[in-house]
Amino acid sequence: MPRFAILDPLTLMGQGLITELELSFPEAELDLFHTAEDDEHQIAEIGGQAAMVPPLDEGASLSEYDVVILAADRTSPRLKMLEQALEDEGEFIFIDASSLGHYRHLTSPALNADAMTSGARLCPANPTIVVADCVLRALAAFEPTALTIAAIEPVSIYGKEAVTTLAHQAAQRLQGDTVSEKINKNIAAFNMTAVSGAELVKEASSLFPDLEVAATRTLGGCFHGHLAILSLTFAAPLPLKTAIRALKKAPGLSIKKSSLSVDGASDREGVCVTQVEPSSGGQMLTLQAIVDGLQIGGAGTVAAILKGFGVS
């Protein structure tokens, strides 16, 4: 029976991971630890039952687990124990599903079970890249040559505290007060902030090495829901009806005739895209998708990666 450990199961990502792993790996042993600085036990819910979540301390040997998944949304001295276990090059699989970004230099972005190897150090791909992969697989036969991604991301990428901060920012701005607390040094409420897309380009280029890739990122003022705007270029003009037929056959993808909204993103399953728009010459196609990044590029993608562990 495989042994999985989730670090910080009470974060937004951690709660999604518990639900997803219970469904996908019912036979796995699932242990929970938190990395908060206090020594108190936390309480999570597994299988409808309360479960104690002890702090990660010297008594917990992470190397004993088959898979260790980090879901933290803030730094803590307790993470040094994880870092030491990674430095010791244990054979356990490590998946960084956190919002920290501290372990990006140790991990490789992954989309599915193909990335799974013994001792792998992985992180789920950005939600917009997961969307792009779904579309590219459907249209692979038509020889795409370039991909442009415009990602508009919610504050939930920075964790549960950022969601609360956004609500406070909105209240202060409505009252005409000065915003007292920022999110990643930005005011997000009723605002949009252009941020660097370099990491997104790097990640997409590593996963789609045969394509020329460009990307932009924007922090939007919403709680949840990733907006991905994709433009694909093909070697030759691609008839719109042909592209639509291919997309309709793609597993996990649906085309919505009505408009898509951030509202309800967490209630939609899989990847939902808008109607496809062709360029004037037919060699480019543009579409949009709004997905729940806590699932797509989050807990759902982690479960898809772990399918390569050989457990169902």
C-alpha positions as CSV (number, residue, x, y, z in Angstrom):
1,M,0.0,0.0,0.0
2,P,1.6,3.3,-1.0
3,R,2.2,6.0,1.5
4,F,1.5,9.6,0.7
5,A,2.2,12.6,2.9
6,I,0.6,16.1,2.4
7,L,2.3,19.0,4.1
8,D,-0.2,21.8,5.0
9,P,-3.5,20.1,4.1
10,L,-5.6,23.0,5.4
11,T,-4.5,25.5,2.7
12,L,-6.8,25.9,-0.4
13,M,-4.5,23.5,-2.3
14,G,-4.2,21.1,0.6
15,Q,-8.0,20.7,0.9
16,G,-8.3,20.1,-2.8
17,L,-5.5,17.5,-2.6
18,I,-7.2,15.5,0.2
19,T,-10.4,15.3,-1.8
20,E,-8.7,14.4,-5.0
21,L,-6.4,11.8,-3.6
22,E,-9.2,10.1,-1.6
23,L,-11.1,9.7,-4.8
24,S,-8.2,8.7,-7.0
25,F,-6.2,6.6,-4.6
26,P,-8.6,5.1,-2.0
27,E,-6.1,2.4,-1.0
28,A,-3.3,4.7,-0.2
29,E,-2.2,5.6,3.3
30,L,-2.5,9.4,3.6
31,D,-0.6,11.2,6.4
32,L,-1.0,14.9,7.1
33,F,1.5,17.4,8.6
34,H,1.5,21.1,9.0
35,T,4.5,23.5,8.8
36,A,3.0,26.4,10.9
37,E,5.4,27.7,13.5
38,D,3.2,26.7,16.4
39,D,3.3,23.3,18.0
40,E,-0.5,22.8,18.2
41,H,-2.2,20.1,16.2
42,Q,-4.6,21.1,13.5
43,I,-7.8,19.3,12.5
44,A,-8.6,18.2,8.9
45,E,-11.3,16.1,7.4
46,I,-10.6,12.8,5.7
47,G,-13.4,10.5,4.5
48,G,-15.9,12.6,6.5
49,Q,-14.0,12.0,9.7
50,A,-11.9,14.5,11.7
51,A,-8.2,13.8,11.5
52,M,-5.4,15.3,13.6
53,V,-2.7,17.2,11.8
54,P,0.5,17.2,13.8
55,P,3.4,19.7,13.2
56,L,6.2,18.5,11.0
57,D,9.0,17.8,13.4
58,E,12.2,15.8,13.8
59,G,10.1,12.7,14.5
60,A,8.6,12.6,11.0
61,S,10.9,10.9,8.5
62,L,9.7,12.1,5.1
63,S,12.0,9.6,3.4
64,E,9.7,6.8,4.6
65,Y,7.0,8.0,2.3
66,D,6.5,7.1,-1.3
67,V,5.2,10.5,-2.2
68,V,5.5,13.9,-0.4
69,I,3.3,16.7,-1.6
70,L,3.8,20.3,-0.4
71,A,0.7,22.5,-0.3
72,A,2.0,25.4,1.9
73,D,1.1,29.0,1.2
74,R,3.6,30.6,3.5
75,T,7.2,30.0,4.5
76,S,8.1,28.4,7.8
77,P,11.3,27.2,9.6
78,R,9.7,23.8,9.6
79,L,10.3,23.6,5.9
80,K,14.0,23.1,6.6
81,M,13.2,19.5,7.4
82,L,11.7,19.0,3.9
83,E,14.7,20.8,2.4
84,Q,17.1,18.5,4.3
85,A,15.2,15.4,3.1
86,L,15.5,16.7,-0.5
87,E,19.2,17.4,0.0
88,D,19.7,13.8,1.2
89,E,18.3,12.7,-2.2
90,G,15.8,10.3,-0.8
91,E,14.0,8.0,-3.2
92,F,10.6,9.5,-2.4
93,I,8.7,11.4,-5.1
94,F,8.3,15.1,-4.3
95,I,5.6,17.2,-5.8
96,D,5.6,21.0,-5.0
97,A,1.9,22.1,-5.3
98,S,2.5,25.1,-3.0
99,S,2.2,28.7,-3.9
100,L,5.7,29.5,-2.6
101,G,7.8,29.1,-5.7
102,H,10.8,28.4,-3.5
103,Y,11.5,24.9,-4.9
104,R,11.2,25.8,-8.6
105,H,14.9,25.2,-9.1
106,L,14.5,21.7,-7.8
107,T,11.4,20.6,-9.7
108,S,10.3,20.1,-13.3
109,P,6.8,21.1,-14.4
110,A,4.6,18.1,-15.2
111,L,1.2,17.5,-16.9
112,N,0.4,13.9,-16.4
113,A,1.7,10.4,-15.5
114,D,4.4,10.6,-18.3
115,A,6.6,12.6,-15.9
116,M,6.6,10.0,-13.1
117,T,9.9,8.3,-12.3
118,S,11.5,7.1,-9.1
119,G,12.7,10.0,-7.0
120,A,11.1,12.5,-9.3
121,R,11.0,16.2,-8.2
122,L,7.9,17.7,-9.9
123,C,5.4,20.5,-9.8
124,P,2.0,20.7,-11.5
125,A,2.2,22.8,-14.7
126,N,0.6,26.3,-14.6
127,P,-3.2,26.0,-15.2
128,T,-2.9,27.9,-18.5
129,I,-0.3,25.5,-19.7
130,V,-2.5,22.5,-18.8
131,V,-5.2,24.1,-20.9
132,A,-2.8,24.6,-23.8
133,D,-1.7,21.0,-23.6
134,C,-5.3,19.8,-23.9
135,V,-5.8,22.0,-27.0
136,L,-2.5,21.1,-28.5
137,R,-3.1,17.4,-28.2
138,A,-6.4,17.7,-29.9
139,L,-4.9,19.7,-32.8
140,A,-1.5,18.0,-33.0
141,A,-2.2,16.4,-36.4
142,F,-2.5,19.9,-38.0
143,E,1.2,20.7,-37.1
144,P,1.0,23.7,-34.8
145,T,4.3,25.7,-34.9
146,A,3.8,28.5,-32.3
147,L,1.8,29.1,-29.2
148,T,1.0,32.4,-27.4
149,I,-0.4,32.4,-23.9
150,A,-2.0,35.3,-22.1
151,A,-2.7,34.3,-18.5
152,I,-4.9,36.3,-16.2
153,E,-4.5,34.9,-12.7
154,P,-6.6,35.2,-9.5
155,V,-5.2,36.1,-6.1
156,S,-5.8,32.5,-4.9
157,I,-2.4,31.7,-6.5
158,Y,-0.9,33.3,-3.4
159,G,-3.0,31.2,-0.9
160,K,-5.9,31.5,1.4
161,E,-4.6,34.6,3.2
162,A,-4.5,36.5,-0.2
163,V,-8.2,35.8,-0.7
164,T,-9.0,37.4,2.6
165,T,-6.7,40.3,1.9
166,L,-8.5,40.9,-1.4
167,A,-11.8,41.3,0.4
168,H,-10.2,43.8,2.8
169,Q,-8.7,45.7,-0.1
170,A,-12.1,46.0,-1.8
171,A,-13.8,47.3,1.3
172,Q,-11.1,49.9,1.9
173,R,-11.2,51.1,-1.7
174,L,-15.0,51.3,-1.7
175,Q,-14.7,53.4,1.5
176,G,-12.0,55.7,0.0
177,D,-9.5,54.5,2.5
178,T,-5.8,53.8,1.8
179,V,-5.2,50.1,1.2
180,S,-3.3,48.8,4.3
181,E,-2.1,45.4,3.0
182,K,-1.0,44.4,-0.4
183,I,-0.9,41.1,-2.3
184,N,2.6,40.3,-3.6
185,K,3.3,44.0,-3.3
186,N,0.2,44.9,-5.4
187,I,-3.3,46.2,-4.9
188,A,-5.5,43.6,-6.6
189,A,-9.0,44.9,-5.7
190,F,-10.7,46.5,-8.7
191,N,-7.3,46.4,-10.4
192,M,-5.1,44.4,-12.9
193,T,-1.4,44.3,-12.7
194,A,0.9,43.1,-15.5
195,V,3.7,40.9,-14.2
196,S,6.6,39.1,-15.8
197,G,5.7,36.2,-18.1
198,A,9.3,34.8,-18.2
199,E,8.6,31.8,-15.9
200,L,5.5,30.9,-18.0
201,V,7.6,31.0,-21.2
202,K,10.3,28.9,-19.6
203,E,7.8,26.3,-18.4
204,A,5.8,26.1,-21.6
205,S,9.0,25.9,-23.7
206,S,10.2,22.9,-21.6
207,L,6.9,21.1,-22.1
208,F,6.4,22.0,-25.7
209,P,10.0,22.0,-27.1
210,D,8.9,21.9,-30.7
211,L,6.9,25.1,-30.5
212,E,7.9,28.8,-30.5
213,V,6.3,30.1,-27.3
214,A,5.4,33.6,-26.0
215,A,3.5,34.4,-22.9
216,T,2.2,37.3,-20.7
217,R,0.9,37.2,-17.2
218,T,-1.6,39.5,-15.4
219,L,-2.7,39.5,-11.8
220,G,-6.5,40.0,-11.8
221,G,-8.7,41.3,-9.0
222,C,-10.8,38.1,-8.6
223,F,-10.7,35.4,-5.9
224,H,-10.6,32.3,-8.1
225,G,-10.5,31.2,-11.7
226,H,-7.7,31.3,-14.3
227,L,-8.4,32.9,-17.6
228,A,-6.2,31.5,-20.4
229,I,-6.2,33.2,-23.8
230,L,-4.4,31.0,-26.4
231,S,-3.3,31.7,-29.9
232,L,-2.0,28.9,-32.0
233,T,-0.2,29.2,-35.3
234,F,-0.2,26.3,-37.8
235,A,2.1,25.4,-40.7
236,A,-0.9,25.8,-43.2
237,P,-4.3,27.4,-42.9
238,L,-6.6,25.2,-40.8
239,P,-10.3,25.1,-41.7
240,L,-12.4,26.3,-38.7
241,K,-14.9,23.4,-38.9
242,T,-12.0,20.9,-39.0
243,A,-10.5,22.4,-35.8
244,I,-13.8,22.4,-34.0
245,R,-14.5,18.8,-34.8
246,A,-11.1,17.8,-33.5
247,L,-11.6,19.8,-30.3
248,K,-15.0,18.3,-29.7
249,K,-13.4,14.8,-29.7
250,A,-10.7,15.8,-27.2
251,P,-11.0,14.1,-23.8
252,G,-11.6,16.4,-20.9
253,L,-12.4,19.4,-23.1
254,S,-15.7,21.0,-24.0
255,I,-16.6,24.0,-26.1
256,K,-19.2,26.4,-24.7
257,K,-21.5,28.2,-27.1
258,S,-22.5,30.7,-24.4
259,S,-20.0,33.1,-22.7
260,L,-17.7,31.8,-20.0
261,S,-17.4,33.6,-16.6
262,V,-15.2,33.4,-13.6
263,D,-18.3,32.8,-11.6
264,G,-18.8,29.1,-11.3
265,A,-15.3,28.2,-12.5
266,S,-14.9,25.8,-9.5
267,D,-18.2,24.0,-10.4
268,R,-17.1,23.2,-14.0
269,E,-15.2,19.9,-14.6
270,G,-12.4,19.6,-17.1
271,V,-11.3,22.3,-19.5
272,C,-14.1,24.5,-20.9
273,V,-13.2,26.7,-23.9
274,T,-15.0,29.4,-25.9
275,Q,-15.8,29.2,-29.6
276,V,-12.7,29.2,-31.7
277,E,-11.8,32.4,-33.6
278,P,-9.7,32.2,-36.8
279,S,-7.2,34.8,-38.0
280,S,-7.8,36.6,-41.3
281,G,-5.5,34.1,-43.2
282,G,-6.6,31.0,-41.3
283,Q,-3.2,30.0,-40.0
284,M,-3.9,31.2,-36.5
285,L,-6.7,30.1,-34.1
286,T,-7.6,31.9,-30.9
287,L,-9.7,30.7,-28.0
288,Q,-10.2,31.4,-24.3
289,A,-10.7,29.1,-21.3
290,I,-11.6,29.8,-17.7
291,V,-10.7,27.0,-15.3
292,D,-10.4,26.4,-11.6
293,G,-6.7,26.6,-10.9
294,L,-7.0,24.6,-7.7
295,Q,-8.0,21.6,-9.9
296,I,-6.6,22.3,-13.4
297,G,-2.9,22.8,-12.7
298,G,-3.6,22.0,-9.1
299,A,-5.0,19.0,-7.2
300,G,-6.5,17.4,-10.3
301,T,-3.2,17.6,-12.2
302,V,-1.3,16.2,-9.2
303,A,-3.6,13.2,-9.2
304,A,-3.0,12.8,-13.0
305,I,0.7,12.9,-12.4
306,L,0.4,10.3,-9.7
307,K,-1.4,7.9,-12.0
308,G,2.1,7.1,-13.1
309,F,2.8,5.7,-9.7
310,G,0.8,2.6,-10.7
311,V,-2.1,3.0,-8.2
312,S,-5.7,3.4,-9.1
